[in-house]
Amino acid sequence: MSNNDIREMFEEANKLVEKELETPLRQLTRKILNEERKYLYSDQKPAQRKKNIKDFIEEARKSGNFKSNLGA
């Protein structure tokens, strides 16, 4: 293997890792955690927090990035 082949192999592996870092589930989790932080450090009402989290989940469902595991 030449240095060029090794470099290409590492570049491909790096692209794969970067792609997997930003999965739809991670995005949703990050949004929910940020909402929880806002709730803890502000005077936001629990009802507003729950509504926002439900909105995040619905938005993720409608995006089509999540597949249902029902019947699997």
ZINOR-V739189 format. One line per field, one symbol per residue. psi: psi as a letter, one per 20 degrees, with the letter a starting at -180 (. if undefined). A space follows every 50 residues. Layout:
psi->???
//
This chain:
psi->prhgggghghgghgggghgihmqhghgggggghhggggghjakqqhhggg ggggggggggghhjipqpjpj.
//
